[in-house]
Amino acid sequence: MSMQHTARLEPQENEPLLEVDGISIEYTTRSEGSLRAIDDLSFRVSEDEIFGLVGESGCGKSTVAKSLLGLLPNNGEVVEGDIRYRGVDLTGLSREELNEFRWEHISLISQGAMNALNPVHRISSQIIESIQAHRDVSTDEARERVAELFELVGLDPERMDDYPHQFSGGMKQRAYIAMALSLDPDLIIADEPTTALDVIVQDQILKRIKELQEDLGISMILISHDISVVAETCDRLGVMYAGKMMEYGDLKSIFGDTYNPYMLGLQNAFPTLSGEKQDLISIPGSTPDLKEISEECRFVNRCPFAEKECRTTHPPLEKVNNDHYSACYRHDDVEELRELANKREAWHQEGKL
């Protein structure tokens, strides 16, 4: 990597570790032309924190993850905005510079992590390969590092020469986390890291992720469609819907003082272990098709509180509290919306506009 891109990789005072500033991402298709999957999305990740991105499947969470490391498919492109890591604009790096940057500074636990390990190579050799691709170390030194990593993630180092098929799902997930930690990155992007795991193993993996983040002082972006996962693990949160950020900021504020109708709907759809027992209330309808998205609020066709103004343009992300932002035209009526959101009939009424 050239000096012009490494000069500012040391922390700067009061500068976030990662800053995503107004990015828009488009996919080019043969039949529909350009489709905008992400529209004017912004968030930041500070040192030593876990930032969560949550939303329904198809809202663009994984697209954001891939864009941070230049891993979008050939038909995908960041057409607007900046992605800055310690002040370095990642969208301006060449393919060779990105190859050096990945794993060294930012690593990825992909959505299909359990299937990402090569079935015909020993797990140790796969991690050693990633280490030696970036560091001039001997195989013996790399093996010592693999043994350390196995202990770190709660695996027996004597199993490091096993093949992936000899590991359970949870063990393979831990092995992939070990690989993500192999070069001591400052930021790990975990894209649905507990997908396809049973709830007991899922809880074990999430606890281990939290412990590693606290012990090693790394930052993480945890991507999930499950708000219970981010509620248990994250410090700050971004709630996405159809390529837009709907609510963003401090996790406790978002859950305890919700402003956005979409987040109110998500909370109704998940059970709680505390408080009075209540029936779950689903959000009717489905997310909009990318080729049908217009200028209006992305959530307007599923929102029981929508007004005529919501049919004009998508509301801007506005500050509603300290480190708490929401995109909605009805912030002044939030108390009424919270009360109505707990009523099933409010979500399933007809002709609301």
C-alpha positions in Angstrom: 0.0 0.0 0.0 1.4 3.4 -1.0 2.5 5.9 1.6 -0.3 8.3 0.6 -2.9 5.8 1.9 -1.1 4.6 5.1 -0.1 8.0 6.4 -3.3 8.5 8.5 -4.0 5.0 9.7 -3.0 6.0 13.3 -5.9 7.2 15.4 -6.7 10.9 15.1 -8.0 12.9 18.1 -11.9 12.8 18.2 -12.0 11.0 14.9 -14.3 7.9 14.5 -12.6 4.7 13.5 -15.0 4.3 10.5 -17.2 7.0 9.0 -19.7 6.2 6.3 -20.9 9.5 4.8 -23.9 9.6 2.5 -23.1 6.5 0.5 -25.4 5.4 -2.3 -24.9 2.0 -4.0 -26.4 0.9 -7.3 -26.5 -2.4 -9.1 -26.6 -2.5 -12.9 -29.0 -5.1 -14.3 -29.7 -6.1 -17.9 -33.5 -6.0 -17.6 -34.0 -3.0 -15.3 -30.9 -0.9 -15.7 -29.5 0.7 -12.6 -31.2 -0.1 -9.3 -30.4 1.9 -6.1 -30.0 -0.6 -3.2 -28.5 1.9 -0.7 -29.6 5.6 -0.7 -27.7 8.3 1.2 -26.7 6.2 4.1 -24.5 7.5 6.9 -23.2 6.2 10.2 -20.0 6.1 12.2 -18.2 3.5 14.3 -16.1 4.6 17.3 -13.1 3.0 18.9 -13.8 0.0 21.1 -17.6 -0.3 20.4 -20.0 -2.7 18.8 -22.2 -1.0 16.2 -25.3 -2.9 15.1 -27.1 -2.8 11.7 -30.5 -4.3 11.9 -33.4 -4.6 9.4 -35.5 -7.1 7.4 -33.9 -9.4 4.8 -33.2 -7.5 1.6 -32.9 -4.0 3.2 -29.2 -3.7 2.1 -27.3 -4.7 5.3 -25.0 -7.1 3.5 -24.5 -4.7 0.6 -23.2 -2.1 3.1 -20.8 -4.7 4.6 -19.4 -5.6 1.2 -19.0 -2.0 0.2 -16.8 -1.3 3.2 -14.2 -3.7 1.9 -14.6 -3.2 -1.8 -16.3 -6.6 -2.1 -19.3 -5.6 -4.1 -20.0 -7.8 -7.2 -18.9 -6.5 -10.6 -22.4 -5.0 -11.2 -22.4 -3.1 -7.9 -20.8 0.4 -7.3 -20.7 3.1 -4.7 -21.9 6.0 -6.8 -22.1 8.7 -4.1 -20.5 9.4 -0.7 -17.4 8.4 1.2 -16.2 5.5 3.4 -13.4 6.7 5.6 -11.3 4.5 7.8 -9.1 6.6 10.1 -9.5 9.4 7.6 -8.5 7.3 4.6 -11.2 7.2 1.8 -11.6 3.5 1.1 -13.5 4.1 -2.1 -10.3 5.7 -3.6 -8.1 2.6 -3.0 -7.0 0.4 -5.9 -7.8 -3.3 -6.0 -4.2 -4.1 -4.9 -4.4 -1.6 -2.0 -7.7 -3.1 -0.9 -6.2 -6.6 -0.9 -3.5 -5.4 1.5 -6.0 -3.5 3.6 -8.4 -6.4 4.1 -7.7 -8.6 7.2 -4.9 -6.3 8.2 -7.1 -3.4 9.3 -10.7 -4.6 8.7 -11.8 -8.3 8.5 -15.1 -9.9 7.7 -17.1 -12.7 9.1 -19.3 -13.4 6.2 -23.0 -14.4 6.3 -22.1 -17.9 5.1 -19.1 -18.3 7.4 -19.8 -21.9 8.2 -19.5 -22.7 4.5 -16.6 -20.3 3.8 -13.9 -22.8 5.0 -12.4 -24.9 2.2 -13.5 -28.5 2.8 -10.4 -30.1 1.3 -7.8 -28.1 3.4 -7.1 -28.4 7.0 -8.3 -25.4 9.1 -4.8 -24.6 10.3 -3.5 -24.3 6.7 -6.3 -21.9 5.8 -5.5 -19.6 8.7 -1.8 -19.9 8.1 -2.3 -18.9 4.4 -4.2 -15.7 5.4 -1.4 -14.8 7.9 1.5 -15.4 5.5 -0.3 -13.4 2.8 0.2 -10.3 4.9 3.1 -11.1 7.2 6.6 -12.3 6.5 6.6 -15.2 9.1 7.6 -18.8 9.0 5.1 -21.6 9.0 6.1 -22.6 12.5 5.5 -19.0 13.7 2.1 -19.0 11.9 1.2 -22.3 13.5 1.9 -20.9 16.9 -0.4 -18.0 16.1 -3.2 -20.4 15.0 -2.8 -22.3 18.4 -3.2 -19.0 20.2 -6.2 -18.0 18.2 -7.9 -21.4 18.9 -7.5 -20.9 22.6 -8.8 -17.4 22.3 -12.1 -18.4 20.7 -12.5 -21.4 22.9 -11.3 -24.3 20.7 -8.8 -27.0 21.5 -5.5 -26.2 19.7 -5.0 -29.9 19.2 -8.0 -29.8 16.7 -6.4 -27.1 14.5 -5.3 -29.6 11.9 -8.7 -31.1 11.5 -10.8 -30.6 8.4 -13.9 -28.4 8.4 -16.3 -31.4 8.2 -14.9 -32.7 11.5 -16.2 -29.6 13.3 -19.8 -28.8 14.4 -21.5 -25.7 13.1 -20.6 -23.7 16.2 -17.0 -24.9 16.1 -16.6 -23.9 12.4 -18.0 -20.5 13.3 -15.4 -20.1 16.1 -12.7 -21.2 13.7 -13.8 -18.5 11.2 -13.8 -15.9 14.0 -10.2 -17.0 14.8 -9.3 -16.4 11.2 -10.8 -12.9 11.3 -8.7 -12.2 14.4 -5.5 -13.6 12.9 -3.9 -10.2 12.0 -5.2 -8.2 14.9 -7.5 -5.9 12.9 -9.0 -2.9 14.6 -12.5 -3.5 13.0 -14.4 -6.7 12.4 -17.6 -6.8 10.3 -19.8 -9.7 11.4 -22.5 -10.3 8.9 -25.2 -12.5 10.4 -22.5 -14.5 12.4 -25.1 -16.8 14.1 -27.2 -17.7 11.0 -28.2 -21.4 10.9 -27.0 -22.0 14.5 -29.4 -23.3 17.2 -30.3 -20.8 20.0 -27.9 -22.3 22.6 -24.9 -22.2 20.3 -26.0 -18.8 19.0 -25.9 -17.5 22.6 -22.4 -19.0 23.2 -21.1 -17.4 20.0 -22.6 -14.0 20.8 -21.1 -14.1 24.4 -17.7 -15.0 23.0 -17.9 -12.2 20.4 -18.7 -9.7 23.2 -15.9 -11.1 25.4 -13.3 -10.8 22.6 -14.4 -7.3 21.8 -14.0 -6.2 25.4 -10.7 -8.1 26.0 -9.0 -7.1 22.8 -10.4 -3.6 22.5 -11.5 -4.0 18.9 -14.5 -2.5 17.2 -17.2 -4.5 15.5 -20.1 -4.0 13.1 -22.7 -6.6 13.9 -25.2 -7.1 11.1 -28.5 -9.0 11.9 -32.2 -9.2 11.1 -32.8 -10.2 14.7 -33.2 -7.2 17.0 -32.8 -9.4 20.1 -29.2 -10.2 18.9 -28.2 -6.5 18.6 -30.1 -5.6 21.8 -27.9 -8.1 23.7 -24.6 -7.3 22.1 -24.3 -3.7 20.7 -23.6 -0.3 22.0 -25.1 1.7 19.2 -27.5 0.8 16.5 -28.6 1.7 13.0 -32.1 0.5 11.8 -32.3 0.1 8.1 -35.3 -0.2 5.8 -35.2 -0.5 1.9 -31.7 1.0 1.7 -32.4 3.9 4.1 -31.5 4.5 7.7 -34.7 4.9 9.6 -33.4 5.3 13.2 -29.8 5.6 14.4 -27.8 6.2 17.6 -27.5 5.0 21.2 -29.0 1.5 21.6 -30.6 2.2 25.0 -32.2 5.4 23.7 -33.5 3.7 20.6 -35.1 0.8 22.5 -36.3 2.8 25.5 -37.4 6.0 23.6 -38.3 4.9 20.1 -39.3 7.5 17.6 -39.6 5.8 14.3 -42.8 3.8 13.3 -40.7 1.1 11.6 -38.7 0.4 14.8 -42.0 0.5 16.8 -43.3 -2.2 14.5 -40.1 -4.3 14.9 -40.4 -4.2 18.6 -44.0 -5.4 18.5 -42.9 -8.4 16.4 -40.4 -9.8 18.9 -41.3 -11.4 22.3 -39.9 -10.0 25.5 -38.8 -11.9 28.7 -39.8 -9.0 30.9 -43.0 -7.1 31.5 -46.6 -8.1 30.8 -47.2 -10.9 28.4 -48.5 -9.6 25.0 -49.5 -11.0 21.7 -47.0 -10.3 18.9 -48.1 -7.8 16.3 -46.6 -8.3 12.8 -46.0 -5.5 10.3 -48.4 -6.1 7.4 -47.1 -6.2 3.8 -43.5 -6.6 2.6 -40.5 -4.5 1.7 -40.8 -2.6 -1.6 -39.2 -3.9 -4.7 -36.1 -1.9 -5.7 -37.5 -1.1 -9.2 -40.7 0.3 -7.7 -39.1 2.7 -5.1 -40.0 6.3 -5.6 -39.3 9.6 -3.8 -41.9 9.0 -1.1 -41.1 7.6 2.4 -39.8 4.0 1.9 -42.1 2.8 4.7 -45.2 4.6 3.6 -47.2 1.7 2.3 -46.8 -0.3 5.5 -47.0 2.5 8.0 -50.4 3.0 9.8 -49.4 6.5 10.8 -48.6 7.8 7.3 -49.9 11.2 6.2 -50.0 13.0 2.9 -46.6 14.6 3.5 -45.1 11.1 3.6 -46.1 10.7 -0.1 -43.9 13.6 -1.1 -40.3 12.8 -0.2 -38.5 10.4 2.2 -38.1 12.2 5.6 -34.6 13.4 6.5 -32.7 11.8 9.4 -33.2 14.3 12.2 -31.7 14.5 15.7 -34.5 13.7 18.3 -32.3 13.3 21.3 -28.6 13.1 22.3 -27.0 10.7 19.8 -30.4 9.6 18.6 -31.7 10.3 15.1 -34.9 9.3 13.3 -36.4 9.7 9.8 -40.1 10.5 10.2 -42.4 13.5 9.7 -44.4 12.8 12.9 -41.8 13.2 15.6 -44.0 15.8 17.3 -46.7 13.1 17.7 -44.4 10.4 19.0 -46.3 9.8 22.2 -49.5 9.2 20.3 -47.7 6.9 17.8 -46.2 4.8 20.7 -49.6 4.3 22.2 -51.2 3.4 18.9 -48.3 1.1 17.9 -49.3 -1.3 20.7 -52.7 -1.9 19.2 -53.1 -4.6 16.6 -56.0 -2.8 14.8 -53.7 0.2 14.2 -51.4 -1.8 12.0 -54.1 -3.6 10.0 -56.5 -0.8 9.3 -57.5 -0.1 5.7 -57.3 3.2 3.8 -55.1 5.0 6.3 -54.2 7.8 3.8 
